[in-house]
Amino acid sequence: MHYAISTTWGPTDTTRASLPFIFAATALEAGDTVTIMLFHDAVTVAVKGAHEQMVPCGPGPKFAEVFAHKNAEIIVCKPCAQVRGLDESSLIDNCRMGGMGDFYKQVARDDCKPVTF
């Protein structure tokens, strides 16, 4: 199974920002693949060094685990990042910039279930 996950939560609410990554880590542990699309404030989670500073309440963060996993694709909304002054060089190595078309391609897959946080 493939999960296409979209989120808008970032450092303004670290607990909500961590939920899509906890879900993704759970899916990856089960042998599934994931794509996380970061929109709005969530794009800042993919900035080098940012997720290490985010401490959610409740379950431990899974940011690093998901960013490093070979079966996880992290797409950062390019327009959302650019309006915040971010470019591809400011992102964690396993992330790339993209747009809604990239997310649509994942959701349109026959084996995909979309999840939104």
TORMI-181295 format. One record per residue: residue number from 1; residue in three letters; x, z, y of N, C-alpha, C in turn. Coordinates in Angstrom, 3 decimals. Layout:
<recs>
vexza	torlum	nxx	nzz	nyy	caxx	cazz	cayy	cxx	czz	cyy
NUM	ala	X	Z	Y	X	Z	Y	X	Z	Y
...
</recs>
This chain:
<recs>
vexza	torlum	nxx	nzz	nyy	caxx	cazz	cayy	cxx	czz	cyy
1	met	0.856	0.000	-1.177	0.000	0.000	0.000	0.899	0.000	1.236
2	his	0.412	-0.628	2.286	1.104	-0.636	3.573	0.182	0.013	4.600
3	tyr	0.753	0.854	5.436	0.004	1.497	6.507	0.545	1.028	7.842
4	ala	-0.339	0.547	8.705	0.005	0.186	10.076	-0.543	1.303	10.964
5	ile	0.356	2.035	11.577	0.004	3.239	12.330	0.235	2.974	13.810
6	ser	-0.750	3.266	14.627	-0.564	3.155	16.074	-0.727	4.531	16.704
7	thr	0.047	4.753	17.754	-0.024	6.031	18.449	0.339	5.858	19.912
8	thr	-0.206	6.733	20.740	0.106	6.742	22.169	0.724	8.069	22.599
9	trp	0.846	9.018	21.674	1.311	10.361	22.032	2.833	10.451	22.026
10	gly	3.368	11.070	23.054	4.807	11.260	23.183	5.141	12.687	23.564
11	pro	6.184	12.883	24.346	6.659	14.228	24.665	5.701	15.070	25.505
12	thr	4.653	14.470	26.052	3.675	15.268	26.796	2.865	16.173	25.864
13	asp	2.814	15.819	24.576	2.179	16.665	23.558	2.942	16.433	22.256
14	thr	3.957	17.238	22.030	4.856	17.031	20.894	4.169	17.201	19.545
15	thr	3.152	18.035	19.482	2.441	18.212	18.214	1.674	16.940	17.868
16	arg	0.942	16.404	18.818	0.226	15.153	18.558	1.195	14.007	18.306
17	ala	2.332	14.012	18.984	3.332	12.963	18.782	3.901	12.991	17.375
18	ser	3.950	14.167	16.768	4.540	14.296	15.434	3.584	13.871	14.318
19	leu	2.287	13.896	14.546	1.315	13.617	13.484	1.479	12.246	12.832
20	pro	1.649	11.146	13.585	1.828	9.863	12.901	3.098	9.818	12.061
21	phe	4.116	10.552	12.477	5.365	10.582	11.716	5.227	11.432	10.456
22	ile	4.434	12.479	10.512	4.160	13.284	9.314	3.362	12.443	8.312
23	phe	2.358	11.725	8.816	1.587	10.837	7.937	2.501	9.773	7.335
24	ala	3.330	9.147	8.162	4.237	8.097	7.683	5.195	8.640	6.634
25	ala	5.755	9.822	6.858	6.683	10.418	5.892	5.987	10.670	4.562
26	thr	4.743	11.109	4.617	3.963	11.337	3.399	3.740	10.033	2.643
27	ala	3.389	8.965	3.365	3.185	7.658	2.734	4.490	7.131	2.141
28	leu	5.589	7.295	2.861	6.885	6.840	2.360	7.299	7.599	1.104
29	glu	7.033	8.908	1.078	7.335	9.707	-0.118	6.543	9.227	-1.324
30	ala	5.352	8.686	-1.078	4.497	8.179	-2.162	4.894	6.769	-2.592
31	gly	5.888	6.190	-1.917	6.355	4.854	-2.275	5.722	3.725	-1.489
32	asp	4.939	4.047	-0.478	4.301	3.029	0.346	5.244	2.578	1.457
33	thr	4.841	1.560	2.189	5.584	1.097	3.359	4.740	1.371	4.603
34	val	5.415	1.509	5.746	4.707	1.795	6.992	5.290	0.994	8.146
35	thr	4.420	0.681	9.066	4.811	0.185	10.380	4.184	1.134	11.384
36	ile	4.987	1.664	12.288	4.458	2.492	13.370	4.617	1.701	14.659
37	met	3.518	1.554	15.375	3.535	0.888	16.673	3.376	1.959	17.739
38	leu	4.384	2.072	18.591	4.396	3.075	19.650	3.920	2.441	20.952
39	phe	2.817	2.963	21.487	2.255	2.495	22.753	2.336	3.622	23.784
40	his	2.113	3.276	25.047	1.962	4.235	26.144	3.111	5.251	26.131
41	asp	2.795	6.532	26.195	3.800	7.599	26.251	4.632	7.684	24.970
42	ala	4.112	7.172	23.862	4.817	7.258	22.575	6.107	6.445	22.563
43	val	6.243	5.452	23.448	7.468	4.651	23.441	8.701	5.511	23.696
44	thr	8.535	6.602	24.420	9.682	7.455	24.746	10.204	8.225	23.534
45	val	9.414	8.334	22.481	9.866	8.993	21.254	11.017	8.211	20.623
46	ala	11.038	6.891	20.828	12.059	6.033	20.226	13.335	5.926	21.055
47	val	13.388	6.597	22.186	14.605	6.586	23.006	15.664	7.445	22.316
48	lys	16.880	6.945	22.290	17.982	7.679	21.657	18.033	9.115	22.180
49	gly	18.027	10.071	21.259	18.129	11.488	21.596	16.833	12.178	21.956
50	ala	15.757	11.430	22.149	14.492	12.031	22.598	13.808	12.852	21.521
51	his	13.677	12.285	20.317	12.903	13.000	19.292	13.590	14.292	18.855
52	glu	14.896	14.380	19.018	15.609	15.613	18.664	15.211	16.780	19.579
53	gln	14.708	16.464	20.761	14.298	17.483	21.728	12.836	17.884	21.575
54	met	12.100	17.181	20.732	10.668	17.422	20.591	10.405	18.396	19.442
55	val	9.797	19.537	19.776	9.499	20.564	18.788	7.989	20.776	18.740
56	pro	7.341	20.255	17.688	5.894	20.430	17.577	5.529	21.810	17.025
57	cys	4.302	22.229	17.285	3.774	23.448	16.664	3.209	23.058	15.307
58	gly	3.353	23.919	14.322	2.819	23.622	12.998	3.872	23.041	12.089
59	pro	3.508	21.990	11.344	4.465	21.404	10.395	5.722	20.909	11.098
60	gly	6.811	20.956	10.382	8.079	20.496	10.943	8.039	19.016	11.275
61	pro	8.833	18.607	12.245	8.837	17.196	12.633	9.457	16.325	11.546
62	lys	8.996	15.108	11.463	9.499	14.132	10.488	10.051	12.895	11.186
63	phe	10.322	13.015	12.488	10.780	11.863	13.266	12.010	11.218	12.639
64	ala	13.081	11.993	12.475	14.360	11.452	11.993	14.204	10.834	10.606
65	glu	13.444	11.491	9.755	13.221	11.006	8.388	12.580	9.617	8.391
66	val	11.589	9.422	9.240	10.891	8.137	9.298	11.762	7.084	9.987
67	phe	12.408	7.445	11.090	13.270	6.483	11.784	14.357	5.937	10.858
68	ala	14.852	6.755	9.953	15.958	6.359	9.081	15.515	5.685	7.776
69	his	14.236	5.719	7.461	13.772	5.230	6.161	13.772	3.702	6.102
70	lys	14.252	3.160	4.999	14.338	1.697	4.838	12.981	1.021	4.739
71	asn	11.939	1.745	4.369	10.605	1.167	4.243	9.707	1.448	5.446
72	ala	10.341	1.875	6.549	9.595	2.130	7.788	10.055	1.155	8.862
73	glu	9.091	0.529	9.486	9.363	-0.344	10.620	8.767	0.323	11.856
74	ile	9.583	0.480	12.894	9.121	1.098	14.131	9.155	0.027	15.223
75	ile	7.985	-0.258	15.790	7.876	-1.243	16.857	7.478	-0.517	18.143
76	val	8.220	-0.769	19.191	7.970	-0.172	20.501	7.299	-1.219	21.387
77	cys	6.168	-0.871	21.954	5.455	-1.800	22.833	6.360	-2.189	24.007
78	lys	6.705	-3.455	24.066	7.640	-3.930	25.091	7.105	-3.723	26.510
79	pro	5.851	-4.121	26.808	5.359	-3.886	28.174	5.310	-2.394	28.526
80	cys	4.931	-1.547	27.558	4.876	-0.103	27.798	6.268	0.464	28.077
81	ala	7.263	-0.049	27.366	8.642	0.409	27.554	9.202	-0.095	28.880
82	gln	8.978	-1.362	29.181	9.539	-1.943	30.399	9.012	-1.266	31.657
83	val	7.729	-0.917	31.663	7.166	-0.263	32.842	7.787	1.133	33.039
84	arg	8.368	1.686	31.981	9.053	2.983	32.048	10.562	2.816	32.240
85	gly	11.002	1.601	32.473	12.417	1.340	32.722	13.281	1.330	31.475
86	leu	12.654	1.157	30.313	13.392	1.160	29.049	13.642	-0.259	28.574
87	asp	14.795	-0.472	27.961	15.062	-1.751	27.317	15.522	-1.489	25.889
88	glu	15.745	-2.552	25.145	16.082	-2.431	23.720	17.324	-1.572	23.491
89	ser	18.274	-1.598	24.412	19.518	-0.834	24.236	19.307	0.677	24.323
90	ser	18.189	1.114	24.882	17.921	2.555	24.981	17.225	3.108	23.739
91	leu	16.877	2.225	22.787	16.124	2.641	21.605	17.035	3.012	20.436
92	ile	16.501	3.828	19.549	17.148	4.156	18.288	17.386	2.849	17.540
93	asp	18.490	2.766	16.810	18.890	1.518	16.159	17.827	0.905	15.253
94	asn	17.032	1.696	14.579	16.055	1.181	13.613	14.744	0.746	14.278
95	cys	14.699	0.722	15.611	13.486	0.338	16.333	13.678	-1.020	16.989
96	arg	12.556	-1.674	17.224	12.613	-2.939	17.963	11.417	-3.017	18.892
97	met	11.550	-3.835	19.915	10.439	-4.047	20.836	9.531	-5.132	20.283
98	gly	8.266	-5.014	20.596	7.289	-5.990	20.157	6.015	-5.836	20.963
99	gly	4.972	-6.468	20.472	3.702	-6.424	21.187	2.518	-6.313	20.249
100	met	1.354	-6.453	20.820	0.130	-6.317	20.043	0.061	-7.347	18.925
101	gly	0.637	-8.517	19.130	0.657	-9.534	18.083	1.395	-9.060	16.840
102	asp	2.470	-8.310	17.036	3.216	-7.749	15.901	2.365	-6.744	15.134
103	phe	1.640	-5.915	15.876	0.776	-4.932	15.223	-0.361	-5.635	14.494
104	tyr	-0.935	-6.649	15.122	-2.012	-7.409	14.494	-1.557	-8.013	13.168
105	lys	-0.353	-8.572	13.118	0.155	-9.171	11.881	0.197	-8.152	10.748
106	gln	0.523	-6.923	11.063	0.565	-5.888	10.038	-0.850	-5.501	9.587
107	val	-1.730	-5.296	10.549	-3.113	-4.906	10.230	-3.825	-6.002	9.446
108	ala	-3.485	-7.253	9.693	-4.148	-8.380	9.029	-3.706	-8.569	7.575
109	arg	-2.667	-7.871	7.163	-2.214	-7.998	5.775	-3.295	-7.517	4.815
110	asp	-3.413	-8.173	3.674	-4.419	-7.789	2.678	-4.180	-6.394	2.108
111	asp	-2.928	-5.967	2.068	-2.593	-4.673	1.470	-2.477	-3.557	2.505
112	cys	-2.983	-3.775	3.725	-2.763	-2.830	4.825	-4.004	-1.997	5.141
113	lys	-3.736	-0.751	5.457	-4.767	0.134	6.001	-4.271	0.583	7.378
114	pro	-5.051	0.343	8.425	-4.653	0.812	9.754	-5.011	2.271	9.969
115	val	-4.137	2.971	10.668	-4.348	4.385	10.995	-3.991	4.550	12.474
116	thr	-4.838	5.247	13.213	-4.598	5.443	14.635	-4.548	6.924	14.965
117	phe	-3.558	7.278	15.749	-3.426	8.669	16.232	-3.472	8.661	17.742
</recs>
